[in-house]
Amino acid sequence: MKTSSLFRAGVASLALAAVSISAHAQQGPKPTPEMQAIIDKDNGRHFGTSPEDPGPLAKDISPALTPAAIDKVMRKVADWQLKESQPYFDKIWTWSVLYSGFMAASDSLGDPKYRNVMAEMSEKFEYQPRNPDKLPNADDISIAQTYAELYLAGGKKDAKIIAPTIHTLDTVMPLETLRPGDPRIPWWWCDALFMAPAVYTRMYAATGDHKYIDYMNAQWQRTYDLLWDKDEHLYARDASYIPKRGPNGKKIFWSRGEGWVMAGLARTLQFLPKDDPRRPFYVQQLKDMAARVAELQDKDGQWHASLLDAEHFPAAETSGASLFVYGMAYGVNEGILDKAKYMPVIKKAWAGLLTNVYADGRLGNIQQTGAEPAYYRPSASYTYGVGGFLMAGSELKRM
């Protein structure tokens, strides 16, 4: 769809309110018909829902960064999402991000329930990526992050868990482009930096074969060369967005897209060898992005769908914010980011996120699927946003 029609239709400027009521006060303009069509499609595929009346916001949670407070809200959100989504589990990326969140939550909470559900899901899908009979792209293999983590966590290693992923990666790696006849590089969009690299680093950890690290390093560099903005220290969503401008005349940097990269950096570094010569590159990327994202945080601790245009996109956007918190918290925990500088940002962000949690556990203000900033209801809740939230909570618990 055309960016101009998305940005101009229904544009309105709303005043920002206090953090305690931001889930309602920061509601943006109503979705355009084009946006609503995507919302309806997402809802029909069980990625999430956005009811007109989601009920009251939660009053029994605290933004305190204590183990008990973090556990309570993580469990509240995770249990609601599990009940809502388990009957519809699928292999598409919208689900795989949630699976990563459940895996993180299980470890953080010390509760095997979520991991057991992930093991059942993985066995049901026979440990296959999405579209195994085709040439899977980065989105299609993202579910293998969960397969690999299950394999690595097991006492007795079962080769069947990672065999389909090994076959898929070995089929894809020799290709210089996305697929024969398609000139695009394999990871041509910034979301791919969350979806794919962490699969390769985990497969290195599972097999000890350095070819996975070598491939990952080479492909990330190609994506960096294509999409990195050296002035803003952010990534274009894809090459088509480099010349585009939003309604305020500024470059378009999509909150969730930047979140994908920051969280992808963290998840890549988790299993990247400490002595890898490319490790300083990823560390510097995380530092550069965290510094810029921190500058763009609003007074309520939140971020907006369009990072450089809060005027036209006044609503909070929690999928991007969750991924930012995860990336920053990981950076602090690993000594990459300065704790004195980033803890205030993280605390404010977590408090802001919690204003979007409803009494039943719904996490709201999650933008529907897409490639650019859009509008949505305050109640909008989608699987991938909850996955990011659970990863954020798990990393905060380590602090």
ZAMARGU-4260 file (C-alpha; in steps of 0.2 Angstrom, whole numbers, plus 5000, padded with zeros to 4 digits):
<rodrens>
0) 5000/5000/5000 | 5006/5018/4997 | 5014/5026/5011 | 5006/5043/5007 | 4989/5037/5009
5) 4993/5028/5026 | 5001/5044/5033 | 4989/5057/5027 | 4972/5048/5030 | 4965/5052/5047
10) 4980/5062/5053 | 4977/5071/5069 | 4987/5079/5083 | 4983/5074/5101 | 4990/5080/5117
15) 5000/5068/5127 | 4993/5064/5145 | 5000/5058/5161 | 5008/5040/5161 | 4995/5034/5173
20) 4981/5035/5159 | 4992/5034/5144 | 4984/5018/5137 | 4968/5028/5134 | 4974/5046/5133
25) 4987/5042/5120 | 4974/5034/5107 | 4979/5040/5090 | 4968/5043/5075 | 4956/5029/5069
30) 4964/5017/5057 | 4961/5021/5039 | 4952/5008/5028 | 4968/5001/5022 | 4975/4999/5040
35) 4958/4992/5045 | 4959/4979/5032 | 4976/4973/5039 | 4969/4973/5056 | 4954/4962/5051
40) 4966/4950/5042 | 4977/4949/5057 | 4962/4945/5068 | 4956/4932/5056 | 4972/4923/5057
45) 4972/4924/5076 | 4987/4935/5078 | 4977/4945/5090 | 4962/4956/5093 | 4957/4974/5096
50) 4940/4975/5104 | 4931/4991/5106 | 4929/4988/5125 | 4943/4978/5132 | 4938/4981/5150
55) 4948/4991/5163 | 4966/4993/5165 | 4976/4982/5178 | 4977/4990/5195 | 4986/4975/5203
60) 5003/4977/5195 | 5018/4988/5200 | 5032/4995/5189 | 5044/4992/5203 | 5059/4982/5197
65) 5058/4969/5210 | 5058/4950/5206 | 5040/4949/5214 | 5033/4963/5204 | 5041/4958/5188
70) 5035/4940/5190 | 5017/4945/5193 | 5015/4955/5178 | 5025/4943/5167 | 5014/4929/5173
75) 4998/4939/5171 | 5002/4943/5153 | 5009/4926/5148 | 4994/4917/5155 | 4981/4928/5146
80) 4991/4926/5130 | 4993/4907/5132 | 4974/4905/5135 | 4970/4916/5120 | 4982/4909/5107
85) 4987/4891/5111 | 4973/4883/5100 | 4979/4893/5085 | 4998/4890/5086 | 5007/4891/5069
90) 5024/4892/5062 | 5023/4910/5055 | 5035/4923/5063 | 5020/4932/5072 | 5020/4916/5083
95) 5038/4912/5083 | 5042/4929/5092 | 5029/4924/5105 | 5037/4907/5107 | 5054/4915/5111
100) 5045/4925/5124 | 5037/4910/5132 | 5054/4902/5133 | 5062/4917/5141 | 5047/4918/5153
105) 5049/4900/5158 | 5067/4902/5163 | 5064/4918/5172 | 5049/4913/5182 | 5056/4896/5185
110) 5040/4888/5178 | 5041/4874/5166 | 5023/4876/5160 | 5028/4888/5146 | 5043/4878/5141
115) 5032/4862/5141 | 5020/4870/5130 | 5034/4875/5118 | 5040/4857/5118 | 5023/4851/5113
120) 5021/4864/5099 | 5038/4860/5092 | 5035/4841/5092 | 5018/4844/5084 | 5026/4854/5070
125) 5040/4841/5068 | 5053/4854/5071 | 5051/4861/5054 | 5052/4879/5049 | 5038/4887/5039
130) 5037/4883/5021 | 5050/4869/5022 | 5047/4864/5004 | 5051/4881/4997 | 5066/4892/5001
135) 5062/4899/5018 | 5066/4917/5021 | 5071/4925/5038 | 5054/4925/5044 | 5051/4907/5040
140) 5066/4901/5050 | 5063/4912/5065 | 5054/4897/5074 | 5070/4888/5074 | 5076/4899/5088
145) 5064/4890/5100 | 5069/4873/5092 | 5087/4876/5095 | 5084/4882/5113 | 5075/4866/5117
150) 5089/4856/5110 | 5102/4866/5120 | 5092/4865/5136 | 5090/4846/5135 | 5101/4834/5145
155) 5102/4821/5131 | 5103/4829/5114 | 5090/4823/5102 | 5096/4826/5084 | 5079/4826/5077
160) 5076/4843/5085 | 5088/4852/5075 | 5090/4841/5059 | 5076/4850/5049 | 5085/4867/5053
165) 5102/4861/5048 | 5094/4855/5032 | 5086/4871/5029 | 5101/4882/5033 | 5112/4872/5022
170) 5100/4874/5008 | 5099/4893/5010 | 5117/4897/5014 | 5125/4895/4997 | 5113/4907/4989
175) 5119/4925/4986 | 5102/4932/4984 | 5085/4929/4993 | 5081/4915/4980 | 5085/4912/4961
180) 5079/4926/4950 | 5076/4938/4965 | 5090/4951/4966 | 5087/4956/4984 | 5099/4951/4997
185) 5093/4937/5009 | 5090/4949/5024 | 5084/4964/5014 | 5072/4971/5027 | 5077/4976/5045
190) 5065/4964/5053 | 5076/4950/5047 | 5090/4955/5059 | 5079/4948/5073 | 5072/4933/5064
195) 5087/4925/5057 | 5104/4929/5065 | 5099/4922/5082 | 5095/4905/5073 | 5112/4905/5066
200) 5121/4908/5082 | 5111/4895/5091 | 5114/4883/5078 | 5133/4886/5080 | 5131/4883/5099
205) 5121/4867/5095 | 5133/4860/5082 | 5150/4869/5084 | 5151/4872/5066 | 5158/4889/5063
210) 5150/4891/5045 | 5134/4897/5054 | 5143/4911/5062 | 5153/4915/5046 | 5136/4916/5036
215) 5128/4927/5049 | 5142/4939/5050 | 5142/4941/5031 | 5124/4943/5029 | 5122/4956/5043
220) 5135/4966/5035 | 5126/4966/5019 | 5110/4972/5028 | 5120/4985/5037 | 5127/4992/5021
225) 5110/4993/5013 | 5099/5000/5027 | 5110/5008/5041 | 5108/5027/5042 | 5124/5034/5048
230) 5116/5051/5054 | 5102/5044/5064 | 5110/5028/5070 | 5094/5019/5065 | 5089/5006/5051
235) 5078/5010/5037 | 5064/4996/5036 | 5070/4992/5019 | 5078/5001/5004 | 5061/5008/4998
240) 5060/5019/5014 | 5077/5027/5012 | 5070/5041/5001 | 5053/5042/5009 | 5047/5056/5021
245) 5033/5056/5034 | 5020/5069/5035 | 5031/5080/5045 | 5045/5080/5032 | 5056/5069/5042
250) 5063/5052/5038 | 5053/5037/5043 | 5060/5026/5056 | 5047/5013/5062 | 5047/5009/5081
255) 5045/4990/5079 | 5057/4989/5065 | 5071/4997/5076 | 5065/4986/5090 | 5068/4971/5079
260) 5086/4976/5076 | 5090/4980/5094 | 5083/4964/5101 | 5091/4955/5087 | 5108/4962/5092
265) 5105/4956/5110 | 5099/4938/5104 | 5114/4937/5092 | 5126/4942/5105 | 5120/4929/5118
270) 5127/4915/5108 | 5141/4924/5097 | 5158/4918/5103 | 5167/4930/5115 | 5182/4930/5104
275) 5173/4932/5087 | 5182/4946/5078 | 5165/4954/5073 | 5159/4955/5090 | 5164/4973/5093
280) 5154/4978/5077 | 5138/4971/5086 | 5142/4979/5102 | 5145/4996/5094 | 5128/4994/5085
285) 5119/4991/5101 | 5127/5006/5109 | 5123/5017/5095 | 5105/5012/5093 | 5102/5012/5112
290) 5109/5030/5113 | 5097/5036/5099 | 5082/5027/5105 | 5084/5034/5122 | 5084/5051/5115
295) 5067/5048/5107 | 5058/5042/5122 | 5044/5053/5127 | 5040/5060/5144 | 5029/5046/5148
300) 5043/5033/5145 | 5035/5027/5129 | 5039/5027/5110 | 5028/5030/5096 | 5025/5020/5080
305) 5035/5033/5070 | 5050/5037/5081 | 5053/5054/5073 | 5035/5060/5072 | 5025/5058/5088
310) 5014/5073/5083 | 5005/5062/5069 | 5007/5046/5078 | 5003/5051/5096 | 4998/5033/5103
315) 5011/5023/5113 | 5017/5008/5103 | 5022/4993/5115 | 5029/4980/5103 | 5043/4992/5099
320) 5045/4998/5117 | 5046/4980/5123 | 5060/4976/5111 | 5069/4992/5116 | 5068/4988/5134
325) 5074/4970/5131 | 5089/4976/5121 | 5094/4990/5133 | 5092/4979/5148 | 5103/4965/5140
330) 5116/4979/5136 | 5116/4984/5154 | 5117/4966/5161 | 5131/4962/5150 | 5141/4978/5153
335) 5139/4985/5136 | 5128/4999/5141 | 5132/5011/5156 | 5120/5007/5170 | 5119/5025/5177
340) 5114/5031/5160 | 5101/5018/5155 | 5093/5013/5171 | 5082/5028/5171 | 5077/5025/5153
345) 5073/5007/5157 | 5063/5011/5173 | 5053/5024/5164 | 5050/5013/5149 | 5044/4998/5160
350) 5032/5009/5170 | 5025/5016/5153 | 5023/4998/5146 | 5013/4993/5161 | 5000/5007/5158
355) 4995/4997/5143 | 4991/4981/5153 | 4973/4977/5156 | 4965/4969/5171 | 4963/4952/5162
360) 4981/4952/5156 | 4979/4959/5139 | 4994/4970/5133 | 4987/4984/5122 | 4994/4997/5110
365) 5002/4984/5099 | 5003/4989/5081 | 4996/4976/5069 | 5007/4968/5056 | 5015/4980/5043
370) 5031/4988/5037 | 5028/5006/5043 | 5019/5017/5056 | 5001/5015/5057 | 4985/5018/5068
375) 4977/5005/5080 | 4965/5005/5095 | 4972/5006/5113 | 4966/4988/5115 | 4976/4981/5100
380) 4985/4965/5106 | 4996/4954/5095 | 5006/4938/5099 | 5023/4946/5094 | 5021/4961/5105
385) 5018/4950/5120 | 5033/4939/5115 | 5044/4955/5116 | 5036/4960/5132 | 5040/4943/5140
390) 5058/4944/5134 | 5059/4962/5141 | 5053/4956/5158 | 5065/4941/5158 | 5080/4953/5155
395) 5074/4965/5169 | 5073/4951/5181 | 5092/4948/5178 | 5096/4966/5183
</rodrens>
